[in-house]
Amino acid sequence: MDDSFKKASLNALKTMALLDDRQIKKVPQNYTIWYEYLSEENPAIKEAVNRLMKENGKFSEEVANQIYNEFFSHEKEGKAIRETNKLVQKSMEAVLREIRASSTGLEAYGNKLENFADNANDMTSDDFTTIVQQIIGETRDMSQRSFHLNESLSKASAEIDELRKRLKNVEQEALTDPLTGIANRKRFDRELQVASLHAKENQSKLCLIMSDIDHFKLFNDTHGHLFGDQVLRLVAHTLNNEIEETATTARYGGEEFGIILPNTSIANAIQIANKLRKSVSSKKLVKRNSGDDVGRITMSFGVAQFDHREHPTNLVSRADDALYNAKASGRDQVKFEMPELASA
């Protein structure tokens, strides 16, 4: 038994023991997360699990879903792409069979016409009539084959178009947060990378807002996770509706949201953040099941402007620092970091 198999077996046993010890449901999603956690081959998963458990107090179903969607949803996307590729290949093979059959028939048909033209003057009347009848019959056959080929091509075109739409939907689903319906962390990372490259190439401004719901854990503990989900959806909807189409609002993780603002100065980004802060705090929170008014929510915001010399992850770090500064200063406010701090 080689070392890699021994290590995998040991990790599997450790994972099952951990699920038993912490009374975590033994479902494939939880097993996958904790197996990766114990293997220590993906530090990002370990960091995310530790952070979310600290914020939520335990490994809940919501934490499991968030981690799985962030780190393992690509498996679903990859499976859909592989299945779609098989269907495309099957459709193409059917069309190619039709084309080959038509090509073979066309060659034989052409040879017969050429032979008829070469020998027509030497044929008897009966031979001439027989050959003409054969050619008429084969012409009808060729016409029928052409009809079938056109049908196959049309069918394949429609199938491929449908498969293309399916792939687009799969990709969209992989980039969308299932709870709030806005962009997820994967989409956020992708959009920030694109926006930073564009800002560098065009020497344009780019700002990032990182925001966090104040005292969110208290809402969950007091009113339950279902109400917490309602709050997250309300905040996501508010933030997403208040920004321009060129901007991107994403659920960064837990109750934290990121907003990417291309072609935006730090002054304008601060104005946008304050507008969002006021808009969120103006929303009235009502429990759907009872209709009880449970007050209002507030959010803290951190703003940073991109320095063309820095890496996008550094921009996120600086915006997060500003956010933590806002929370440490009493919450429900906007703090910012200037671009010159990026290289400090």
C-alpha positions in Angstrom: 0.0 0.0 0.0 1.6 3.3 -1.1 1.9 6.4 1.1 -0.7 8.4 -0.8 -3.4 5.7 -0.3 -2.5 5.4 3.4 -2.8 9.2 3.8 -6.1 9.3 2.0 -7.5 6.4 4.1 -6.3 8.1 7.3 -7.9 11.4 6.3 -11.2 9.6 5.5 -11.2 8.0 9.0 -10.3 11.4 10.7 -13.1 13.1 8.7 -15.8 10.6 9.8 -14.5 10.8 13.4 -14.7 14.6 13.3 -18.3 14.5 12.0 -19.3 12.2 14.8 -17.5 14.2 17.5 -19.1 17.5 16.3 -22.5 16.0 15.6 -22.4 17.2 12.0 -24.7 15.5 9.5 -22.9 12.8 7.5 -23.9 14.0 4.1 -21.6 14.2 1.0 -21.3 18.0 1.1 -20.1 18.1 4.7 -17.8 15.1 4.2 -16.2 16.9 1.2 -15.6 20.1 3.1 -14.1 18.5 6.2 -12.0 16.0 4.2 -10.4 19.0 2.4 -10.1 20.9 5.7 -8.2 18.0 7.4 -6.0 17.3 4.3 -4.6 20.9 4.7 -4.0 21.0 0.9 -6.3 24.0 0.4 -5.5 26.7 3.1 -8.3 28.9 1.7 -10.9 26.3 2.7 -9.5 26.0 6.2 -9.5 29.8 6.6 -13.1 30.1 5.3 -14.3 27.3 7.7 -12.6 28.9 10.7 -13.8 32.4 9.9 -17.4 31.4 9.3 -17.6 29.2 12.3 -16.2 32.0 14.4 -18.8 34.4 13.0 -21.7 32.0 13.3 -20.7 30.1 16.4 -21.1 26.7 14.8 -20.9 24.7 11.6 -24.4 25.3 10.4 -26.1 24.3 7.1 -25.8 27.9 5.9 -22.0 27.8 6.5 -21.8 24.4 4.7 -23.7 25.7 1.7 -21.6 28.9 1.5 -18.3 27.0 1.6 -19.4 24.4 -0.8 -20.8 26.9 -3.3 -17.6 29.0 -3.1 -15.0 26.1 -3.4 -16.7 23.2 -5.0 -19.5 24.5 -7.4 -17.0 24.2 -10.3 -17.6 20.4 -10.2 -21.2 20.9 -11.1 -20.3 23.4 -13.8 -17.6 21.0 -15.2 -20.1 18.0 -15.2 -22.7 20.0 -17.1 -20.1 21.1 -19.7 -18.9 17.5 -20.2 -22.5 16.3 -20.6 -23.2 19.0 -23.1 -20.0 18.2 -25.1 -21.2 14.6 -25.4 -24.6 15.8 -26.8 -22.9 18.1 -29.3 -20.6 15.3 -30.4 -23.5 13.0 -30.9 -25.4 15.6 -32.9 -22.4 16.2 -35.1 -21.8 12.5 -35.7 -25.4 12.2 -37.0 -24.8 15.1 -39.4 -21.5 13.7 -40.6 -23.1 10.4 -41.4 -25.7 12.2 -43.6 -22.9 14.2 -45.3 -20.8 11.1 -46.0 -23.9 9.2 -47.4 -24.8 12.2 -49.6 -21.2 12.6 -50.8 -20.9 8.9 -51.8 -24.3 9.1 -53.6 -23.3 12.4 -55.4 -20.1 10.8 -56.7 -21.9 7.8 -58.1 -24.6 10.0 -59.5 -22.1 12.2 -61.2 -20.2 9.3 -62.7 -23.4 7.9 -64.1 -24.3 11.2 -65.7 -20.8 11.5 -67.2 -21.0 8.0 -68.6 -24.4 8.7 -70.1 -23.1 11.9 -71.8 -20.1 10.0 -73.3 -22.1 7.1 -74.7 -25.5 8.7 -75.5 -24.8 8.9 -79.3 -24.0 5.2 -79.6 -27.0 3.9 -77.6 -30.0 2.2 -79.1 -33.4 3.7 -78.5 -34.2 1.0 -75.9 -30.9 1.5 -74.1 -31.4 5.3 -74.1 -34.9 5.0 -72.6 -33.6 2.6 -69.9 -30.7 4.8 -68.9 -32.9 7.9 -68.8 -35.4 6.1 -66.5 -32.5 5.1 -64.2 -31.2 8.6 -64.1 -34.7 10.0 -63.3 -34.9 7.5 -60.4 -31.5 8.3 -59.1 -32.3 12.1 -59.4 -35.3 11.5 -57.2 -33.1 9.6 -54.7 -30.6 12.4 -54.6 -33.3 14.9 -54.1 -34.6 12.9 -51.1 -31.1 12.6 -49.7 -30.6 16.3 -50.0 -33.9 16.8 -48.2 -32.8 14.5 -45.3 -29.4 16.2 -45.1 -31.1 19.6 -44.8 -33.3 18.3 -42.2 -30.3 16.9 -40.2 -28.5 20.1 -40.5 -31.5 22.1 -39.3 -32.0 19.7 -36.4 -28.3 19.8 -35.4 -28.3 23.6 -35.6 -31.4 23.8 -33.3 -29.9 21.3 -30.8 -26.5 23.1 -30.7 -28.3 26.4 -30.1 -30.3 24.9 -27.2 -27.1 23.4 -25.8 -25.3 26.7 -26.0 -28.2 28.3 -24.0 -27.9 25.5 -21.4 -24.2 26.1 -21.0 -24.8 29.8 -20.6 -27.4 29.1 -17.8 -25.0 26.7 -16.1 -22.3 29.3 -16.1 -24.7 32.0 -14.9 -25.8 29.7 -12.0 -22.2 29.0 -11.1 -21.6 32.8 -10.8 -24.7 33.6 -8.8 -25.2 33.4 -5.0 -28.2 31.0 -4.6 -29.6 32.8 -1.5 -29.6 36.5 -2.6 -29.6 36.1 -6.4 -26.7 38.6 -6.9 -23.1 37.8 -8.0 -21.1 35.4 -5.8 -17.5 35.4 -4.7 -16.3 33.6 -7.8 -18.0 36.3 -10.0 -16.6 39.0 -7.8 -13.0 37.8 -8.2 -13.4 37.5 -11.9 -15.0 41.0 -12.4 -12.4 42.6 -10.1 -9.6 41.1 -12.2 -11.1 42.4 -15.4 -11.8 45.8 -14.0 -8.3 46.2 -12.6 -6.7 45.2 -16.0 -9.0 47.7 -17.7 -8.1 50.5 -15.3 -4.3 49.8 -15.8 -4.6 49.7 -19.6 -6.7 52.9 -19.8 -5.2 54.7 -16.8 -8.8 55.1 -15.5 -10.0 55.1 -11.9 -11.5 52.1 -10.1 -13.0 52.0 -6.6 -14.1 49.2 -4.4 -16.7 49.3 -1.6 -16.7 46.5 1.0 -19.7 46.5 3.3 -21.0 44.5 6.3 -24.3 44.2 8.1 -24.0 45.5 11.6 -24.8 43.1 14.4 -25.9 40.4 12.0 -25.2 37.6 14.3 -27.6 39.2 16.8 -30.4 39.1 14.2 -29.7 35.4 13.6 -29.6 34.5 17.3 -32.6 36.5 18.2 -34.9 35.9 15.2 -33.5 32.7 13.6 -31.6 31.9 10.4 -34.7 32.2 8.2 -35.1 35.8 9.2 -31.4 36.3 8.8 -31.7 35.0 5.2 -34.6 37.5 4.7 -32.3 40.3 5.8 -29.5 39.2 3.5 -31.9 39.1 0.5 -33.2 42.6 1.4 -29.7 44.1 1.7 -28.6 42.4 -1.6 -31.6 43.7 -3.4 -31.2 47.2 -2.0 -27.5 47.4 -2.9 -27.9 46.0 -6.3 -30.8 48.3 -7.3 -29.0 51.5 -6.1 -25.9 51.2 -8.4 -25.3 51.7 -12.1 -25.3 48.8 -14.6 -21.5 49.1 -15.1 -20.9 48.3 -11.4 -21.0 44.9 -9.8 -22.6 44.0 -6.5 -21.5 40.6 -5.0 -22.0 38.7 -1.8 -18.4 38.4 -0.7 -19.1 36.0 2.1 -21.5 35.7 5.0 -23.0 39.1 5.6 -20.2 40.9 3.7 -20.8 42.5 0.3 -18.5 43.9 -2.3 -19.2 46.6 -4.9 -16.9 47.1 -7.8 -17.1 50.6 -9.3 -15.3 51.1 -12.6 -14.5 54.6 -13.8 -15.3 56.1 -10.4 -13.2 58.4 -8.2 -12.8 58.0 -4.5 -15.0 61.1 -3.8 -17.9 59.6 -5.9 -17.4 56.2 -4.4 -17.8 57.7 -0.9 -21.0 59.4 -2.0 -22.3 56.2 -3.4 -21.4 54.3 -0.1 -23.2 56.9 2.0 -26.2 56.8 -0.3 -26.3 53.0 0.1 -25.9 53.2 3.8 -28.9 55.6 4.1 -31.0 53.5 1.8 -30.4 50.3 3.8 -31.1 51.9 7.1 -34.4 53.3 5.8 -35.8 49.8 5.2 -38.3 48.6 7.7 -37.8 45.0 8.9 -41.0 43.0 9.3 -41.2 39.2 10.0 -43.1 37.5 7.2 -44.7 34.9 9.4 -46.0 37.2 12.1 -45.9 40.7 10.6 -43.9 42.0 13.7 -41.8 45.1 13.2 -38.3 44.2 14.4 -36.6 47.6 13.8 -34.0 48.5 11.2 -30.7 47.4 10.1 -27.5 49.4 9.5 -24.4 48.7 7.5 -20.7 49.8 7.7 -18.8 50.6 4.6 -15.1 50.7 3.6 -14.0 52.4 0.4 -10.6 52.2 -1.4 -9.4 53.5 -4.8 -7.3 51.2 -7.0 -3.6 52.0 -7.4 -2.4 50.8 -10.8 0.8 49.4 -9.2 -1.0 47.1 -6.8 -2.6 43.7 -7.1 -6.4 43.5 -6.9 -6.2 41.5 -3.7 -4.4 44.4 -2.1 -7.3 46.7 -3.0 -9.7 44.3 -1.3 -7.5 44.2 1.8 -7.4 48.0 2.0 -11.2 48.3 1.5 -11.6 45.7 4.2 -9.3 47.7 6.5 -11.5 50.8 6.0 -14.6 48.7 6.7 -13.1 47.4 10.0 -12.2 50.9 10.9 -15.9 51.9 10.3 -17.1 49.1 12.5 -14.6 49.9 15.2 -15.6 53.6 15.1 -19.2 52.9 16.0 -20.7 51.2 12.9 -23.3 52.7 10.5 -20.7 54.9 8.7 -18.3 55.1 5.8 -14.5 55.1 6.1 -12.0 55.2 3.2 -8.4 54.7 2.3 -6.6 56.9 -0.2 -4.7 55.4 -3.2 -1.3 56.6 -1.8 -1.7 54.2 1.1 -1.6 51.2 -1.4 2.2 51.3 -1.6 2.8 52.1 2.0 
